[in-house]
Amino acid sequence: MSRRIDAKGYVRVSAPGGGWEYEHRLVMETMLGRRLRRDEHVHHRNGCKSDNDPENLEVLDAGAHVAAHNMSRGRFSAQVPHVTHEVRPMSPNGPHTPNALIHCEL
């Protein structure tokens, strides 16, 4: 499975049928045991878009997602996470294992 970081800092993984999918959505779908609905957003609690550790992710509806970002603006406005563009190989245990994470620096 190929991985890359898109222009917005999200990790994308190659999809079996072609194209690219957001890794954080796949991790959450694995955690839930079902596909996400279109109205469900996956929020990165620490603000780092490439930290797809399950403990860093939560499912929110659109309104709650906007509210979460509005609340965190003061916390992250002065320190925008910097994504290191080193993509480590996918772990055989899945995208959320520690050796597969991409690290953010504040």
N, C-alpha and C positions, 0 to 999 in steps of 0.2 A: 504494500500500500504506500503510495507516494504522499508526501506531506509538503505543504508550502505555507508561507504567511502571505496573506493578501495585503492590499494597500491600506486597509484599515486596521491591520494588526491581528486579525483572526487567523487561526490555523484552519486550513482547508485540507481535506484528504480526498484522494481520488476515489470516485464511486465505481462500483463494479460495472455498471452499464455505461460508463463514460461520464465526464464532467467532474465537478468538485462539490463536496458537501462540507458544511461547517462541523468541525470536530466536536465542539461543545454541545451541539445538538445531538450528535450520535452518542456521546457519553451519557447525556441525560436520558435519551431513549433507552439505552442499555440499563441504566439505573431504574427507570420506571417499568421496564419490560413491555413498552408499547411505543408507538410512534407519537410524536408531539403533534398537537393540533395546531392549525395555522395561527390561532389567537394566543398561543402560549409562547412566551419569550424566555430564553435562558439568560439569566443575569450572572455576571462574574462578580462575586461579592467583594473581592479585593481590587477591582478595577483593572486588573491585568487580563486583557482579552485572549492571551495565549495560555493562561493558567487554567487548564481544563481538568484539574483535579476535582473529583466529585464533591469534595467538601467545600470547594469554592463556587459551586454552581447551584442555582435555585431557579425553579420555574415560577414565573410571574405572568399575570395578564398585562396587557399593554399599559393600562393606567398605573398599576403598581410598579411597572418597570420604569416608567417616566418618573414617578415619585422617588424611586430608589436612586436614580441618577441625580435628581434635583437635590436630594438630601446629601449626597456624597460630593456634590460640586465643591463645597467649601473645603472638604478634606483632600480632594484630588486636584483642585484648580491650580494650586501652587506647585504640585508635584505630579506631573503627568507620567504615568508608567512608561518606561522606555523598554521596548522589546528587543532582546538580543536576537539577531537573525540567524543564530545557529540552530538548525533544526536537527534534532537527534533522531536516529533511526527508530522506527516504530517498534515498541516492545512486543514480544510474542504474547504477552498477557493483556494487550489492549492499549488504547491511547491514553488512559488515565493513570498508568503506572509511573512511578517517580522518574525512571530513566527515560521516559518519553516526553517529559514536560519541557516546555520552552520557558526559560526564566525571564522575568521582568525585573527591572531595576527601577527604583523610585529616585 
